[in-house]
Amino acid sequence: MKQLDFIQYVARELSISEEESQELLRGFSVHLNNELNETDSVQLTGLGTLNKDIYGISLELDPSFAIEINYKYAGMQPIIVSDDFNVGIEEEEESEVEVDPDPEEEPEVDVEREPEKESEPEEERESVIDKEPDSEQEPEAVDNTEVEVDSEPEEETQSEVEVDPDPEEEPEVDVEREPEEEQESEPEGDVEREPEEEQESEPDLDDEAKARIAKRTASLRSPKKTKKSNLTPIYIGIGVVFIAAMIAGWQFYLKPILDEPAMLVGDSSTEPSNVTEAIDSDSISEEQQPSAALDNEKNGLEGEASGTMGMNEESSIISPENSASRINTDSVVSAPIMAKNVAEIPADQPRYGLMGEVDTRANDGYTLVLFSLSNRQSAMEKYELYRSAGYRSLLSPVNSSRFGLMWRVSIGQFSTVEQALEVAKELPKEIIEDYFITKI
Amino acid sequence: MDEHQIEKISALIKERLLVGESVLLEGIGTFSRIHEPQHFSRDEKGRTVAHPPKDTVQFSPEELGERE
């Protein structure tokens, strides 16, 4: 906006003449310059702070305004693509992941591995929250970790059952053992080895000493065996409890819902297909489930929709008031509300893709977000524009506690982020000028 | 110029920036909304991470403002 336009805008907004507006803005500029010259800093309420230093004048944005200006991207989180997907970014030095099989270096590996074990579930949780649970690389990484972790107990078991005669390996085993064992095992090895050597070299060993050694050895071995056998019932018990919980969960929670999905929304007359889809799909997050349920409230809410929006039968409009009351979490992205039922989709249409009809079964994938609009009608127009152009056009409500209800318009349903990126590269620039890939 | 007038003009600049426009103020400089598109980086595990787009506001001082 040029100076003259802004003068007119200020005049209109403040109901003053253009001359007055011009004078006001001139005074404003003089005030800013004076403040900057005197104090090197001037505060603009709600906007930020202008700071003057040797490099010139810079604006430090007000934190709340910084959030406000990014309202379009509310709810968008960084997502992990994969290790091997080339997107032309600079490679950073990779940290050492592989475990050196050399047993002499095992203590170092264990030290490195333990933090990984702790951090791995956190990463997994983050990636789930970040709406990308099916990154192909992650399961591999988890598998590797499992293998690595599994190897540890085996080593421990061996070291517990057999008294290692090699004195060099003793400290390594002791690192993993409990302190009590540590204390016991050290003298044990010494006691055992020395008499054995003596037995071979000196057959005239005192019977009393032999008996003492044998007794000591037996007493040291027996608690370990007992300890090992005690673990089995615990594992069995845990397994039984887990299986029982699974069965109970199926019987009392999932089965009744699957038998009668409408119970989720408390209205048996509504179409249950979307809810069933939401439950069946493993990758749809808990945040999305309530929104899927919201789809079934369309009957009572369509009346509130603007008359200018000519929607077809499967289209549903959710009023901001109702959806806001259901979803209280900040920036909750709901499932698309315009998806068609499976029966209405052409049989030859693939489950995922850019063009065609939106398939509810593909709502476990990713989409290219083109717009996030606070105005529902504008969002509907964009949605219709892409739908009539043949794209799988999706319209998803995003409820932000800060910005209220917004409408996210996106195109395409893709099984992976990589697939979405590949397609995005091929799209015309005017369509894909500014986009972001996110989970549906 | 009183504080109330400064607040009003600041609020009007903010409004224009929110709708995506730049605001030129003669004698001081231009407030522009800058858009950073989606970009990629590598995390500590070597995985590719896609970051969402981001908007910010940049102030470009006028030459006159800098001289003063």
Interface residues (C-beta under 8 A of the other chain):
Chain A: M1 K2 Q3 F6 Y9 V10 E13 L14 L24 L25 R26 G27 F28 S29 V30 H31 L32 N33 L36 N37 L44 T45 G46 L47 G48 L50 G56 I57 S58 L59 L61 F65 A66 E68 I69 N70 K72 Y73 M76 Q77 P78 I79 I80 V81 S82 D83 F85 V87 G88 I89 E90 E91 E92 E94 S95 V97 E123 S135 Q137 A141 V417 D434 Y435 F436 I437 T438
Chain B: M1 Q5 I6 E7 K8 I9 S10 A11 L12 I13 K14 R16 L17 L18 E21 S22 V23 L24 L25 E26 G27 I28 G29 F31 R33 H35 P37 Q38 F40 S41 R42 D43 E44 K45 G46 R47 T48 V49 A50 H51 P52 P53 K54 D55 T56 V57 Q58 F59 P61 G65 E66 E68
